[in-house]
Amino acid sequence: MRCAVALPASLLLPGAGASPARVQLDFHSAFLMNMHHFLYNLGVHPELLEKTGWTATPTADEMATLRGAVAWYHDNYAKRDLLFDEQMTAIKTALSVADTRRDASGLALPPQLASTLNSVAPIYARCLWAQHDASNRQWIAEAKRLDERYGAEVQEGIARHLQTPFPSTPIRIDIVVETGKRQGGYTDTQTVIPGGRPSYQGLAALEMTYHEISHIASTEKLEEMIDARLKATHRSADSDLWHAVQFYTVGAVVKAVLKRRDGIDYEPYADKGGLFKGYWSPFAPIIASEWQPYMNGKQTFEQAVVRMVDRLPAA
């Protein structure tokens, strides 16, 4: 998901011949953040409330409270985008507190939202949180294991191909069971990942962690050069080419690292999900013929961008 904020001032810039300092991944399984996304997801999909697999069954009164909260989220937030809506960003920021905190009071939230969260908190804590927290922690443990073994090479490869370093300041990554967002994870200067989705589990946890955090700074040069060439050639400025290239690059780097280190045949997220066979199908041959040769050292970054953009339909 595209980042819509200013870049951090501090980036990982290694000296000549030096390995970059490791990006710091600050994983969280936070009660309030998870409850908010749980309710947002139900606000978008109210029918899922009755299908929830509770750890402990809510009482009739508790279900009435939950239905009221879901209806309120549906009316107030379901049509708001978690990434691009300023109010949703402010809510996420306000909820970025200690993982164990369960009281939404005093967090610069809209009063009715704080009241709604506080009304649901004891129900969520009793009936579902243990299950969600365990799922999140299992995902985090696997992501950390994968990052410890492969992360340095993945980070280096992405930074080298996109010619932009990662931030040197810690990146907060909140793991929730579901975001409620069709695309799944999202990132501004902070990342939220739906660890409960099968498509984000296993080896994909490594790819999607690095895919998301690369939205913070790593695509900046790519986006700027694509946008400049689109403007220079009078093409539509709304092209999603940069995002397709980002998906391809991160997936290709992870695939290569897993194969080189342990002989693992990995299918990248975009390939497994058919992203290049649907909306992005026009980009597939362009990336294969122009960007992949750049990644193989056959042409420059600048040449690849120019040639990719020039193959897009004219406005």
N, C-alpha and C positions, 0 to 999 in steps of 0.2 A: 504494500500500500504506500502511496506516495507521501513523502514527508513534506509538511507545509510550514516548517519553522526555520529560523536562522540556524546556521551551522554552529556547533560548539567552537569556542576559540582554541581549545587545546586538542590537537590531533596527534596520532602516533606517527611521527616522522623519523624513521631510522636514519642513521648516517650511512654514508656510502659503504656498501658491502656488509652492513650490519643487519641482523634479523630484527624485525619490528618488535617492540614491547608487546606482550600479549594483551589483547583487549580484555577488560574486566567485566565479566558477566555476573550481574547481581540478581540472582533468581529469588522470587518471592512466591509463597502461597499464602495470600493475605485474606483474612475473613471478610472484611468489608468490600474489598475489590471483587472477590468472588461472588458475594451476595448481590452486589450491584449488577454484575454481568448475568447472573442467574435470573434476576428479575427482568433485565433488559431482554434477554433471550425469550423469556416467557411473554413479555410484552409484544414482541415481534411475532411469536408463535403461541398464542394463548391456549391452543388446544393441547399443548404439551404438559400443562400443569397436571391434568388428570392422568397422564401417562408417566409421571415422575416415579422413579424407583427409590422410594424413601427408605432410609435406614430404620427409622421409627415412624409409624403411621401418624400423621397429624390428626388431632381431634377435629370434631365438627367445627368448633369455634376457630381453631387454628386454620382450617381450610377456608373458612369465611374471610379471615384476615388475609390469607394468601391471595384469594380471588380478588379482593379489593385492591391489594397492592399491584397485582398483575394488570388489572383494569386501569389503574392509575398510570403505570408505566406505559401501557398501550396508548393511552390518550395523550400522554405528555412527551414520551421519548421514542416510541417505536419508529417514528418517521425521521428521527434525527440520526445523522451519521456519527458513529463513534469517533472517527478521526477528524473529519472536516468541520463538524459543528463546534463552535467555540464553547457553547455551554457544556457539551459532553466532555470536551477536553478539560474544562475547568473542574468538572465533577471528578474525572479520573485523577487529576492532580490533587484535589482535596482528599481523595480516598487513599492516596499513596502514603499511608501512615504505617505504624507498627503492624506486623502481620497478625498479632493476637488481639488487636483492638476490636471491640464489638459495639462500641457506642459511637453513633454518627453525630452526636451533638458537638457543637463548637468547631466544626470543620469547614466553615465558609461554604456550606451547601445551601441550596434553596430550602427554606424551612419545611415545606411539605415533603420534600425528598428525605430530609433528615428524620422527620417523623415517621415516614413510611418505612425507612430502613430500620429504625429502632423498633417498630411494631413487628417486623418480620424477624429481626435478629434472634430472639429466643427460640423461635420455631425452626429457623434455618440451623441454628446451633444444635438443637435436640434431634432434628429429623433428617439432616442431610450433610452437615458440615464435615463430620468425621470421614464420610465416604469421599467427599470432594477433596478434602485435604490429603487423604491417603493417595488418591489418584494423582494429584498435583505433585506430591513428594516423590512418587515413583517415577513420574515423568522427569522431574528435575534431576533425580539421581542418575537416570540413564543419559540425559543430556550432558551432565557434568562428566560422566565416564567417557562419552564420545568426544567431548571437547578436550579432555585431558590427553586422549590418544591422538586425535586427528586435528584438533582446532588450530594449532600453530600453523600447520601447512595449509589448511583451508583459508585462514585469515591472510596469510602471505599471498596465496594465489588470487584471491578476490582483490586485494589491494593492488597487486601488480597489474592485473588485467584491466581493472577499472581506473587505475592510475590515481587513486585517492585513498588516503589512509583512514583507519578507523579512529574514533574518538579515544583519547587516552583516559578520560574520566570514566568511572564505572557506569555501566548501562543497566538501569533497572528493567528487569524482565518479569512481568507478572504472569504467572501460569494460572489459568482458570479452566474450568471444565469445558465451557462453551462461551463464545463471545456474543453470539446472536447476529454476527455480521456474516454476510454471505461469503466474503473472501476469507474469513477466518481471522488470522492475526492482523494486527495493525500497529503502526509505529509513528511517533513524532520524535521526541527525544527520549521516549520511554516506549517499551514494547509490551504488548499484551498478546499472549499465545494461547489458543484453545487446545490444551494438552489432551482433552478428552476426545478429540477427533481422531479417528484411526489414521487419517492421512497425515497427521503430524507426529505419529508415533514411530518407534523403532529408529532406524537409521535416518528417517525423515526429520527427526528431532534435531539432528545436527544441521541438515540443510536449511530447515525453516528458521532455526535460531539465527543462522548467519544471513539468510535472506532478509529477515526482518531488521536486524541491526544494521545491515548495509544500507537501509533506507535513511539512516540518520545523517550520513555524510558521504558514503562511498559512491553514490550515483550522481553526485553534484556535477563533476566534470562531464560525464556522459550526457546528462540532461541539458546542460548549458550548450554543449556543442551540437547536439541534435536540434535543440530549439533554434540556435543561430542558423543552422543550415536550412531548417524548415522555412525560416523567415526569409533567408537569402534567395531561396528558390520558389517563394510564394506558395508554399504548401500549407496544409492545415496545421495549426499549432496544437491541435488536440491529439496528435498522434501518440499512441501508447507504445511506440517502438522502444523507448528507453526501458520500460518496465519488462517488456518481452526479453530484451537483451540482458537485463539484470537477472531475471529468472534463469535464462539460459546459462549465463556465466557462473552464477553460484552453483547451479546444479551440475554443470560440467566440471567445476573445480572439485566439488565433493565427490563426484563419481570417479575422477582421476585419482584423488588421494586415497579413497577406499580401495581402489584396484591396486595401486602401487604399494600401499602399505601391507594389505592383508589379502589381496587377490579376490576382493568382494566385488561382485557384479551388482552395481546399484542402479536402479532406475530413478532418475530425478523426478521431483514432485510434478513439474510441468508436463513431463512425458507421461507419467502414470495417470495424471488427471486429464490428459487430452487437451491441454491448453493450446497447443500448437496445431490442433486439428479442428478447433472451433473458431472463436473470435480472432485469435492470433494466427490463424492459418496463413494469411498473406505474408506474415513476417518470417515464417519458417525458412523458405528458400533464400530470403535475403540474408538472414543471420548465418545460414549454413555456407553461403558462397562469399560473404564479405567479412563477417565477424569472426567466424571460426579460423579463417586464414590469419587474421590478426592474432588470435590467441596462439596460433602455431608459429608465430614469428615471421610470417610471410609478407606482412604489410604493417603500416603504422596505425596507431589508434585513430589519428586524424583521417587517414585514407579510408579506413573502415567505416567511420561515421559518415563521411561525405558520400561514399558509394552506396551505403545502405539507404540514406535519405533520398538520394537521387533515383533510387529504384521504386520509391513510393509513388502512388498516383499523383499526378499534378492536380492542383486545386481547381 
